Amino acid sequence: MKIRRFELALGADVLVCDGAMGTLLMQSGAMTGPCPEEVTLTAPEVVKDIHRRYAEAGADIVETATFGGSRIKLSKSGLADRTVEINETAARIAREAVGDGIIVAGDIGPLGEFLQPLGDITYEAAVDAFAEQAKALADGGVDVIIAETLSDLQEARAAIEGAKAAADLPVICTMTFETHLHTIMGVSPADAAVALRSYGADLIGANCGTGPAEFETIIVQMMQAAPDMFIAVQPNAGLPELAGEDVIWRIDPEEMASYAARFKQLGVKIIGACCGSTPDHIRAIARAVKGH
């Protein structure tokens, strides 16, 4: 049986994931519209350069620029008919940027609409949308699918089911918890861990939501509820603050690295960062958890 890159990499002590994509795309000036995923088609070299910078900073895993790449989400920008093209292209850009020595994760974010009964999207439609995106990412050459920043367990289940049905790849699923340590849908870390494991996720964890301080409690609760599961964490660089017309993030690379070292001590398998983070944050994390 073929041993795939990601499964082989799980033998390492800890894996470093990359940081924010949207933050750097906005800083680049390449975003001319509201849809970050469109940059994959309009400015592929910008996206490729971001992947390279994270790899050079010490990331073992880079995520494709497809967070909002489902048909349902892209339809809001009039790009639904380019769903497959965007995701396949993004996967190939990431692979070309980092080569075969780095894990490429196909990034799947929430649909941007509630599932029934709170919204209009049926569970079946959600599964189909996630499956279409996962297949395109797999066809583009990713090693693993990561469904992230989810708050609703039904949507998480649909993402895992769709990804598993469409691609023979491992699936990471991470939820986003707010400052009260529940998702906006009221899901606790322990409940999330039990549910995500039952849905068939290969790794589980938390991303976005808050800065790293709250993540220690989240990690412990998830590990206690599902002690047999690997955990992945990617906190924000703090909470965003407005300074005039600028958005600033208070957690600097060294502070983020100090939290990363504690995450490693807790037994976290994958450590990265989310909104507001940069290659400097990932470089500091890599030094803290891997010594380089």
N, C-alpha and C positions, 0 to 999 in steps of 0.2 A: 504493500500500500504506500502511495506517495505521501511523504511527510511534508506538509505545507509550511511555508515560511513562518506564519504566525504561530502555529502549533509548536514548531521547533523553538521559536523565540521565548515561549512561555517557560522554558527551562531556566531562563535567566533569573537572577535574584529579583530584579525590578526592571521594568521597562519605562522609558521616558516618552511621553506623548508630546505633541506640539502644543502651541498656544492658540491665541485668537487668530482667525482669518479675517473676519469682518473689520476688526479694528485696523489691521494693516491695509486692507483694501480701501478703507475710507481715507487713511493717511496718504495713500498712493496717488489719489486724485483720479484713479481709473474708473471709479464709479460715476457714471453720468446719469443714472436713473435709480429707482428705488430697489432694484433687484440685484443683489450682489452676485448671484449665480450667472447673470448675463455677462459678467466680466470674463468668465471662462471662454466665451466666444469672441468678445470684442477686444480683450487685452490679455491673451493667454500667457504672454511673457511675464506680465506682472504677477499672475498667480504662480507661475513656475518659479519665479524669483523668491516668492514668499516661502514656498516649500523648501527651496534650497537653503534659505537662511535658517529655517528651523532644523533641517538636517545637520547643517554645519554647526549649529548651537549644541547639538548632542541628542536630538530627538531620535528615538528608535522607531517611532510611529509618526507618520504625517496623515492628516485627514483631508480628504478631497473638499473642494470648495462647493459643496452641494447641500449645505444645511437646509435650505429652502427649495430643494430640487425635486419635490414631488409634483405630479401633474396638478393636484389640487392647489398647492401653494403657487406654482408658476402661473396658473390661470389668472391670478390676480394682476399679473403684469403682462398678460397677453402672450405668454410664452409656453402655454400648455402643449402646443404641437411640436415644441422643440425639447420636450422632456428627455427623451432617449438620447438625443444629440448632446445635450448639456451634460448629462451624467457620464456618458461614455467618454466624452472629451475631457471632462474634469479628471476622470480616473487615469487617462493616458497622460495628461499633463503632469500629474503627480508622479507617475512612474518614470516618465522621462526626466523629471527634475531630480529624483533621488536615486534612481537605479534600482538594482535588485537587492542591495544590502539593507534597505530600510523597508519596514512594513508600511504598506499603503492601506489605510482604512477608508472605506466608502461611507461618507457621513450622511446620515438621514436624520432630519429634524422633524418637529411636529408639523401637522398639516395646516395649522393656523385657524382651524375651525373645530368646534365641539362635535363629538359624535352624538348620535341619538342616545337618550331622549333630550339632552340639553341643547343639541344642535340638529342640523339637517343631514349630516354625513352618516350613512349607515356603516355598520361594522364591516360589511362585505366590501363596500366601496373603499374604505380605509385600507383593508388588506390588499385590494387590487392596486391601489396607488403606491403603497409601500413595495409591493412585489415588482411592479414595473420599474421603480427606481433602483431597487436592489439588483435586478437582472441587468440593467444597463451598466451599473457600477461594476458588477462582476464581469460583464463582457468587456469592459474597459481595462480589466486587469487588477482589481483590488484584491487584497489578501484576506480581508475581514470586513464585515459590516458593523458599523457602530450607529445605533439608534440612540440619540441623546436629547437632553433638555426636555424630557417628557414629564408631564405632571398627572396625567390620567392613566390609570392602569389598563383601561380598555384600549386606549390608543397604543400603549406600550405592547399589549398583547397582539394587537393587529400588526404592529411593526415587526415584531419577532416572527409571527406566523407568516407574514408576507415575505420577509427576507429568507426564511428557511425554505419556503415553497419555491422561491425563484432562483436560489443560488446555493450551491453546496459549499458554503463558507461558514466559519464561526460567526456568531452574532454577539456583540457586546450591547448591553442596554443600560443606560444611565438615566436616572430621574433627577429633577431639579427641585431642591428643597429651599424654602424661604427662611427668613430669620426665626420663625417660630418652629422650625425643624419639621415641617410638613410641606407637602406640595400644595399648590393653590387649590387642588381638588381634595385636600385633607388626608393625603396618604402619608403615613409615617415611614421612616427608613426601614424599620423592621417589617412592616407589612409589605413594603415594596420588595424587599429582599426575598421574602417567601413567595410572593406572587411571580416575580420575574424568573425565579428558579423553576417554578411550576410551569411557566409558559415555554421553557426551553432555552432561555438565554444561556450562553456559554460563559460569559462574565457579566457581572452586574456592578452598579456603582452610582456615583453622583457627580454632577457637573453643574456649572453656572450657579445661579441663585444668589449666593452670598460670597463673601470672602472666605479665606481658608480657615479662620478661627472656628467656625461652626462645624467644619468637616470632621474634626476629630470625633465629636459625638455621633455624627451620622455614620462614620466608618464603624465605630464600635457597635452601634445598634444593628447595622447590617450584618456584620460578622457574627454577632451572637445569634441572629435569626437564621443565618444560612452559613454555618461555619465551613461548609465544604466548597464554597464558591470563591473564585478569585474576585478581587475588588479593584475597580478603576475609579480614580478621582481626578477631576479637573476644575478647581475652584476659580472664581473670578479674581482679578487683582483688586479686591475690595468691592465696594459699591460705587457706582458712578456718581460724580458730583459735577455740577455746573460751575464753571469759572468764566463768567462772561458768556461768550459764544462757544467756549471749549468745554469738552467733557474730560474730566481728569479721574485717574484711578490712583488711590493712595498707597496700595501695597507695592513696594519696590521689589526688585529681583531678590535681594538678600533676605528680606523678610519672607517672601514666598518660599525661598530655599529652606529657611529654618523650619517652616511648616512641613515641607516635603520630607525633610529628614525624619520628622516625627511620624509622618504617614508611613514611611518605610519601616520604622520600628514597630508600627502596628501590624505590619504584614501586607500592606497594599501592594498589588502586583503592577499596576500601571498608574503612573503619576504624571500629570500634565497641568495645563492651565486653560482658562477660558477667557471671557471678555476682559479687555483691558490689558491683557498680557502681550508680551513681545518676545522675540528671540533672546533678548537679554534675560528675561525671566526663565526661559527654558535652559539657557546656558547655566544659570545659577542653580537650577534644580538638578541638572545633570551632574554638576560638581558635587552637590550635597549628597546625592544618593548613589552616585557611581564613581566619584573621585576624579572625574574628568569632564 
